[in-house]
Amino acid sequence: MVGAIGLNGPRLPPASGRPARQLVVLLHGYGADGNDLIVLAPYWQRLLPDAAFVSPHAPERIPGAPQGYQWFSLSNYDPNAMRRDPRRAADIYRSMRFGAESAAKQLNGFLDAELLRLKLSDDSLALVGFSQGTMMSLYVGLRRARPCRCIVGFSGALVGGEQLKSEIVSRPPVLLIHGDADDLVPIEAMLGAVEGLGANEVAVQWHVSRGIGHSIGEDGLMIAGAFLADNFRRAP
């Protein structure tokens, strides 16, 4: 099954064997593809037996890296600049807004098509992102006309935060998880996202995984699974 605008990726049906009651969309990071994050689904299927999982490949191939995909170009990204001067983080992520905006139309089309296919509504949808996928989850999830159930972001950042006050439409609960040893997206990015979300009245929780770099630790997996299950249990 191919989603709208050609987005596609690996899927797992509900572990219960019943029709899906929830949809968890996993958005991978820069240079990966949907296969990179669909492996998270088995960790959470016990908690979410009626959830379908899908992890679409991002829409763009990375020039010179035929196996890698990107949601938008990061050709000028320099994590060392943020480590030298964390105050520059806002400028760096501000410049990514237009890339996220461009990819958002395709991602929204894919989400709409998947929900229609499964006969579900937005309140049965959770967005889970890693790195650049977190940027997309937050960008899209806060601007969809109908709020999704929740958003989980690993090792990511908030892009377009300066425009969020005038553009925010939905305020689903958000959980951000970040490793304190992340050398690609410094932890200051998560702290900035927490501040930006809070300033726009988004209920945000956050967790720091000690000793974890640009990856997902076991503690993060457990906390995220509990967050997803708890939010799906809540009445719409």
Buried (B, 14 or more C-beta within 10 A) or exposed (E): EEBBEEBEBBBBBBBEEEEBBBBBBBBBBBBBBBEBBBEBBEBBBEBBBBBBBBBBBBBBBBEEEEEBBBBBBBEEBEBEBBEEEBEBBBEBBBEBBEBBBBBBEBBBBBBBBBBEBBEBBBBBBBBBBBBBBBBBBBBBBBBBEEBBBBBBBBBBBBBBBBEBEEEBEBBBBBBBBBBEBBEBBBBBBBBBBBEBBEEBEBEBEBBBBEEBBBBBBEBBBEBBBEBBBEBBEEEE
